[in-house]
Amino acid sequence: MNLYDDLKWRGLLKDISSPKIEELLNKGGLTFYIGTDPTGDSLHIGHFSSFLIATRLKKAGHNPLLLIGGATGQIGDPKPTTERAMITKEEVNHNVEALTNQVKKIFGFEIVNNYDWSQNINFIDYLRDYGKYFSINYMLDKDIIKRRLEAGITYTEFSYMIMQSLDFLWLYENKKCIMQVAGQDQWGNITAGIDLIRKKTGKEAYGFTMPLITKKDGTKFGKTEGNAIWLDINKTSSYEMYQFFINTEDEMVIDYLKKLTFLSKEEIEEIAKIHTEKPELRMAQKRLAEEVITFLHGHEEYEKALKISESLFSEEVTKLSSDEIITSLKGVPKIDIILKDNIVDALVNSKIVSSKREAREFINANAISINNKKINDLNYILDDKDTIEGKVLIIKKGKKNYYLGMVKN
């Protein structure tokens, strides 16, 4: 299967600017760019599919450039419903440095920063050399602008399209970059850049978009939606990422395998067959987690995430380190535990239960566990043997309520 057909099969092509793109992609050897604004100090899983496309093209013999928007990040791409909050220049510079290091480590792409060529353009030159090529009617016809007109849009946001088009022109003239790749929400900006290049140089440039990765309910993966899954292992541990993927909806997991892994069509179709016949095995979700974590952080981190996942909710939990448990359960309520306390007093003092009577009811019903071991003795005394490395223990109440006990000396 050639590159173009592979991208189509994976559902990674949304809009293309020209039929020539099929030939260009299959031929190899072109320079293209994909961009991101430094609104955070790490990429998240919503970026991952886009950057994997760049890797797919690189494997096929193309030359990717990653543009980090040190200039456009100070302005903000218009959001569909409201103005994007500006961040300080200091934050932008910090995020640019962090993203540059992250992308080099994970993907190995050449990095460019649009602040380098934008910082010395004065306002008069901006209007004369670039603004005159954009008619107001043309800009108003772009989807993202039309959607904002009723709510209102500032001149700053309105100008973002010109700034991104300027980027494409600069890369075309200075890096021989003839194609831009982006998510489908950037289609208006891509075509504006293509038009600017044609008007300024008389030459043709190209672009294509990919569908945004979404959940079953249509919401996209990203920090705006909350609970972002970051590519930075210090912000999202391998275990947390494993749990995210292992809980992927059955209806979506094959689509994610196509878009987020390099597994072949034959491999994915075989996984899909097993998944359809025995979804309870969660084979597709497990393979998705393995492929993504291994790509981002290495096989050792995947094995670590798997070990924690398999041990955390069994009596094998005592074989984990206290650091592994604290990292893995950082979203679980933390409670203070004093050793030598009676189990009833410990439950009441930590507010796991509201009264001693309720504590006794849970214990008598076999509904209290320490490190996944049932406690059914009302006179049970907590001591060092209940802890992991003398630092932590896990208390479970009922079927789903977990608490991370932090041992107090």
VMD Tcl script that draws the C-alpha trace (Angstrom):
set ca {
  {0.00 0.00 0.00}
  {1.43 3.41 -0.94}
  {1.56 6.32 1.51}
  {-1.52 8.12 0.23}
  {-3.69 5.00 0.33}
  {-2.37 4.14 3.80}
  {-3.31 7.59 5.11}
  {-6.78 7.25 3.58}
  {-7.27 3.77 5.07}
  {-6.29 5.06 8.50}
  {-8.77 7.92 8.21}
  {-6.01 10.51 8.35}
  {-7.00 12.62 5.33}
  {-9.77 15.19 5.66}
  {-9.19 18.03 3.15}
  {-6.61 18.29 0.36}
  {-5.79 21.45 -1.56}
  {-4.99 19.74 -4.86}
  {-5.26 16.32 -6.56}
  {-1.48 16.59 -7.04}
  {-1.03 15.79 -3.36}
  {-1.49 12.07 -3.98}
  {1.46 12.02 -6.39}
  {3.59 14.28 -4.19}
  {3.07 12.12 -1.13}
  {3.78 8.86 -2.92}
  {6.87 10.24 -4.70}
  {8.68 11.36 -1.52}
  {11.33 14.03 -1.05}
  {9.20 17.08 -0.25}
  {9.64 19.42 2.71}
  {6.50 20.08 4.74}
  {5.65 21.63 8.06}
  {3.29 21.11 10.92}
  {2.86 23.73 13.63}
  {1.79 24.13 17.22}
  {1.46 27.17 19.43}
  {3.20 27.01 22.83}
  {0.06 27.31 24.96}
  {1.48 24.71 27.37}
  {4.86 23.24 28.28}
  {4.00 19.79 26.92}
  {2.16 18.29 24.00}
  {-0.86 16.14 24.84}
  {-2.48 13.10 23.25}
  {-4.59 15.38 21.07}
  {-1.39 16.45 19.29}
  {-0.08 12.92 18.98}
  {-1.92 11.80 15.83}
  {-0.83 14.95 13.98}
  {2.79 14.47 14.89}
  {2.62 10.79 13.99}
  {1.52 11.82 10.50}
  {4.73 13.80 10.26}
  {6.63 10.68 11.33}
  {4.76 8.60 8.73}
  {5.76 11.07 6.02}
  {9.35 11.11 7.26}
  {9.50 7.31 7.07}
  {8.28 7.62 3.46}
  {11.19 9.90 2.56}
  {9.80 13.38 3.22}
  {11.41 16.12 5.31}
  {9.32 17.39 8.26}
  {9.69 20.76 9.95}
  {7.98 21.46 13.25}
  {7.03 25.07 13.73}
  {6.63 26.22 17.31}
  {4.73 29.50 17.37}
  {6.77 31.80 19.56}
  {5.07 34.69 17.72}
  {1.59 33.32 17.03}
  {1.48 31.89 20.56}
  {1.49 35.48 21.85}
  {-1.61 36.24 19.78}
  {-3.75 33.09 19.96}
  {-5.59 31.19 17.26}
  {-9.31 32.10 17.36}
  {-11.39 29.56 19.27}
  {-14.81 28.65 17.85}
  {-16.84 30.33 20.60}
  {-14.76 32.78 22.60}
  {-11.49 34.70 22.68}
  {-8.47 32.69 23.74}
  {-6.82 33.94 26.93}
  {-3.41 35.49 26.28}
  {-0.39 34.20 28.13}
  {2.64 36.26 29.12}
  {5.74 36.48 26.96}
  {7.68 34.78 29.75}
  {5.27 31.84 29.69}
  {5.49 31.64 25.92}
  {9.30 31.56 26.01}
  {9.28 28.87 28.72}
  {6.82 26.76 26.75}
  {8.79 27.16 23.52}
  {11.92 25.82 25.21}
  {10.04 22.91 26.82}
  {8.27 21.90 23.60}
  {11.49 22.16 21.59}
  {13.24 19.75 23.92}
  {10.25 17.40 24.04}
  {9.77 17.20 20.27}
  {13.46 16.66 19.62}
  {13.53 13.83 22.15}
  {10.37 12.04 21.00}
  {10.24 12.74 17.28}
  {13.64 14.08 16.25}
  {12.22 16.73 13.90}
  {13.94 19.94 12.86}
  {12.43 22.80 14.88}
  {11.69 26.33 13.66}
  {10.26 29.20 15.69}
  {8.18 31.82 13.86}
  {9.29 34.48 16.33}
  {12.70 34.38 14.61}
  {11.33 35.88 11.38}
  {8.37 37.78 12.81}
  {10.02 39.82 15.55}
  {11.54 42.48 13.28}
  {8.53 43.09 11.00}
  {7.18 46.56 11.76}
  {3.50 47.39 11.49}
  {3.78 49.38 8.25}
  {5.70 46.59 6.50}
  {3.20 44.06 7.86}
  {0.33 45.93 6.23}
  {2.16 46.75 2.96}
  {3.93 43.43 2.38}
  {1.27 41.03 3.62}
  {-2.01 42.65 4.66}
  {-2.71 44.03 1.18}
  {-2.97 40.48 -0.19}
  {-5.96 39.65 2.04}
  {-9.40 40.99 1.21}
  {-11.80 41.39 4.11}
  {-14.46 39.45 2.20}
  {-12.03 36.55 1.74}
  {-11.20 36.46 5.45}
  {-14.84 36.77 6.54}
  {-15.70 33.75 4.43}
  {-13.42 31.46 6.45}
  {-15.37 29.12 8.68}
  {-13.65 29.94 11.97}
  {-14.20 33.68 11.39}
  {-17.85 33.24 10.41}
  {-18.53 31.28 13.57}
  {-17.09 34.07 15.71}
  {-18.79 37.05 14.10}
  {-21.97 36.80 16.14}
  {-20.11 36.56 19.45}
  {-17.51 39.09 18.34}
  {-13.87 38.79 17.28}
  {-10.98 41.15 18.00}
  {-8.66 42.57 15.37}
  {-5.85 40.62 17.03}
  {-7.59 37.29 16.50}
  {-8.68 38.35 13.02}
  {-5.01 38.91 12.11}
  {-3.93 35.40 13.14}
  {-4.69 34.07 9.65}
  {-2.26 36.57 8.12}
  {0.47 35.63 10.61}
  {0.13 31.91 9.88}
  {0.11 32.60 6.14}
  {3.30 34.62 6.59}
  {4.86 31.56 8.24}
  {4.06 29.36 5.25}
  {5.48 31.98 2.87}
  {8.70 32.33 4.89}
  {9.22 28.56 5.04}
  {8.46 28.28 1.32}
  {11.06 30.91 0.46}
  {13.72 29.96 3.01}
  {13.29 26.22 3.65}
  {11.84 25.07 0.29}
  {8.75 23.95 2.21}
  {5.87 23.37 -0.21}
  {3.25 21.75 2.03}
  {1.51 22.40 5.33}
  {-0.15 19.62 7.36}
  {-2.60 20.33 10.20}
  {-5.82 19.37 11.93}
  {-9.07 20.05 10.12}
  {-9.73 23.18 12.18}
  {-6.74 24.81 10.43}
  {-8.05 24.42 6.87}
  {-8.86 28.13 6.49}
  {-5.38 29.14 7.62}
  {-3.72 26.61 5.31}
  {-5.58 27.78 2.21}
  {-4.87 31.40 3.13}
  {-1.15 30.59 3.19}
  {-1.37 28.79 -0.15}
  {-3.07 31.86 -1.65}
  {-0.45 34.22 -0.23}
  {2.39 32.15 -1.71}
  {0.68 32.14 -5.11}
  {0.10 35.91 -5.05}
  {3.62 36.75 -3.85}
  {5.63 34.24 -5.88}
  {3.39 32.96 -8.65}
  {4.17 29.42 -7.46}
  {1.96 26.67 -6.07}
  {2.06 25.27 -2.55}
  {-0.06 22.53 -1.02}
  {-1.75 21.45 2.17}
  {-3.91 18.79 3.69}
  {-5.72 18.34 6.97}
  {-6.50 15.36 9.14}
  {-9.63 14.74 11.24}
  {-9.34 15.66 14.88}
  {-9.08 12.71 17.25}
  {-12.27 12.61 19.29}
  {-13.98 10.51 21.91}
  {-17.22 8.65 21.28}
  {-19.27 11.70 22.28}
  {-17.46 13.88 19.74}
  {-15.34 15.86 22.19}
  {-11.70 16.19 21.26}
  {-8.66 15.21 23.25}
  {-7.01 18.28 24.66}
  {-6.33 20.33 27.75}
  {-9.35 22.56 27.13}
  {-11.61 19.60 27.83}
  {-9.85 18.90 31.13}
  {-7.97 15.79 32.29}
  {-5.40 16.08 29.53}
  {-3.14 13.11 28.84}
  {0.27 14.75 28.48}
  {3.19 13.36 26.50}
  {5.52 14.55 29.28}
  {6.00 11.54 31.55}
  {6.39 13.87 34.55}
  {2.88 15.25 33.96}
  {1.19 11.98 32.97}
  {2.87 8.79 34.17}
  {3.07 5.71 31.98}
  {0.61 4.02 34.34}
  {-1.92 6.85 33.92}
  {-1.51 6.67 30.16}
  {-1.97 2.90 30.29}
  {-5.21 3.32 32.24}
  {-6.40 5.94 29.76}
  {-5.97 3.61 26.80}
  {-7.08 0.41 28.53}
  {-10.39 2.16 29.21}
  {-10.90 3.20 25.59}
  {-14.45 2.70 24.38}
  {-14.90 -0.50 22.36}
  {-16.43 1.44 19.48}
  {-13.39 3.74 19.17}
  {-10.37 1.54 19.84}
  {-9.82 0.23 16.30}
  {-9.99 3.77 14.95}
  {-7.32 4.79 17.48}
  {-5.15 1.83 16.51}
  {-5.23 3.08 12.92}
  {-4.42 6.67 13.81}
  {-2.09 6.33 16.79}
  {0.10 3.33 15.89}
  {2.28 2.05 13.08}
  {0.67 -1.40 13.08}
  {-0.02 -2.61 9.57}
  {-3.45 -2.98 8.00}
  {-3.18 -6.75 8.34}
  {-2.21 -6.57 12.02}
  {-5.04 -4.18 12.86}
  {-7.61 -6.23 10.96}
  {-6.57 -9.33 12.91}
  {-6.86 -7.44 16.19}
  {-10.25 -6.10 15.12}
  {-11.48 -9.62 14.43}
  {-10.52 -10.83 17.91}
  {-11.92 -7.64 19.45}
  {-15.28 -8.18 17.76}
  {-15.47 -11.80 18.89}
  {-14.17 -11.29 22.45}
  {-14.28 -7.62 23.45}
  {-14.05 -8.60 27.12}
  {-10.39 -9.54 26.59}
  {-9.64 -5.89 25.79}
  {-6.91 -7.08 23.47}
  {-7.25 -4.04 21.22}
  {-7.00 -1.63 24.15}
  {-3.97 -3.44 25.57}
  {-2.18 -3.34 22.22}
  {-3.02 0.35 21.80}
  {-1.54 1.13 25.21}
  {1.58 -0.91 24.46}
  {2.23 0.74 21.10}
  {1.74 4.34 22.24}
  {3.63 4.09 25.53}
  {6.52 2.23 23.91}
  {6.78 4.85 21.16}
  {6.73 7.76 23.60}
  {8.66 6.44 26.60}
  {10.21 3.09 25.66}
  {9.36 -0.56 26.29}
  {10.69 -0.48 29.85}
  {8.12 2.17 30.81}
  {5.37 0.11 29.20}
  {6.43 -2.94 31.21}
  {6.46 -0.82 34.35}
  {2.94 0.48 33.62}
  {1.73 -3.06 32.98}
  {3.25 -4.36 36.21}
  {1.64 -1.59 38.25}
  {-1.71 -2.11 36.53}
  {-1.71 -5.85 37.18}
  {-0.51 -5.51 40.78}
  {-2.23 -2.40 42.08}
  {-5.62 -3.96 42.70}
  {-4.45 -7.39 43.84}
  {-2.47 -8.62 46.84}
  {0.60 -8.31 44.60}
  {0.44 -4.58 45.39}
  {2.94 -5.11 48.22}
  {5.59 -5.88 45.59}
  {5.37 -2.32 44.25}
  {7.45 0.50 45.66}
  {5.85 3.31 47.64}
  {6.87 5.78 44.90}
  {5.14 3.67 42.24}
  {1.98 3.58 44.32}
  {1.99 7.32 45.09}
  {2.52 8.17 41.42}
  {-0.12 5.74 40.21}
  {-2.76 6.83 42.73}
  {-2.21 10.56 42.62}
  {-5.88 11.06 41.75}
  {-7.05 9.00 44.75}
  {-7.98 10.79 48.03}
  {-5.05 10.89 50.47}
  {-5.57 10.25 54.17}
  {-3.26 10.32 57.17}
  {-2.72 6.97 58.91}
  {-1.29 6.53 62.41}
  {0.10 3.07 63.10}
  {-1.13 1.29 66.24}
  {-4.63 2.68 65.61}
  {-7.55 0.27 65.76}
  {-9.03 -0.21 62.28}
  {-12.37 1.23 63.43}
  {-10.70 4.37 64.79}
  {-8.55 4.69 61.67}
  {-11.60 4.65 59.40}
  {-13.41 7.24 61.49}
  {-10.40 9.54 62.03}
  {-9.63 9.59 58.31}
  {-13.31 10.29 57.51}
  {-13.59 7.20 55.31}
  {-16.72 6.53 57.35}
  {-18.86 8.90 59.38}
  {-19.09 6.88 62.61}
  {-17.81 3.85 64.48}
  {-21.15 2.15 63.86}
  {-20.71 2.59 60.10}
  {-17.10 1.35 60.34}
  {-18.22 -1.83 62.10}
  {-20.94 -2.40 59.49}
  {-18.44 -2.20 56.63}
  {-15.94 -4.47 58.38}
  {-18.59 -7.06 59.24}
  {-19.74 -7.02 55.62}
  {-16.17 -7.78 54.39}
  {-16.20 -4.38 52.65}
  {-12.90 -3.03 54.03}
  {-9.51 -4.02 52.59}
  {-5.95 -3.01 53.29}
  {-3.63 -3.49 50.32}
  {-6.43 -5.57 48.73}
  {-6.57 -7.95 51.70}
  {-9.96 -8.16 53.44}
  {-10.10 -7.02 57.05}
  {-12.92 -8.63 59.07}
  {-11.60 -8.24 62.63}
  {-13.12 -5.32 64.52}
  {-10.08 -5.28 66.83}
  {-7.50 -5.24 64.02}
  {-4.53 -2.99 64.87}
  {-2.63 -1.27 62.07}
  {1.12 -1.77 62.21}
  {4.18 -1.74 59.96}
  {3.28 -5.02 58.27}
  {0.29 -3.25 56.70}
  {2.47 -0.66 55.01}
  {4.58 -0.59 51.90}
  {8.11 0.50 52.75}
  {6.68 1.96 55.97}
  {5.26 4.88 54.01}
  {1.90 4.08 52.44}
  {-1.02 1.69 52.42}
  {-4.16 1.40 50.33}
  {-7.57 1.23 51.97}
  {-10.57 0.13 49.94}
  {-14.16 0.68 51.06}
  {-16.83 -1.21 49.13}
  {-16.18 -2.02 45.48}
  {-14.84 1.24 44.09}
  {-13.71 3.62 46.85}
  {-9.93 3.72 47.23}
  {-7.88 5.83 49.65}
  {-4.12 6.31 49.74}
  {-3.00 6.15 53.35}
  {0.11 8.21 54.12}
  {1.77 6.89 57.27}
  {2.39 9.56 59.91}
  {5.23 9.00 62.36}
}
mol new
graphics top color blue
foreach p $ca { graphics top sphere $p radius 0.5 }
foreach p [lrange $ca 0 end-1] q [lrange $ca 1 end] { graphics top cylinder $p $q radius 0.2 }
display resetview
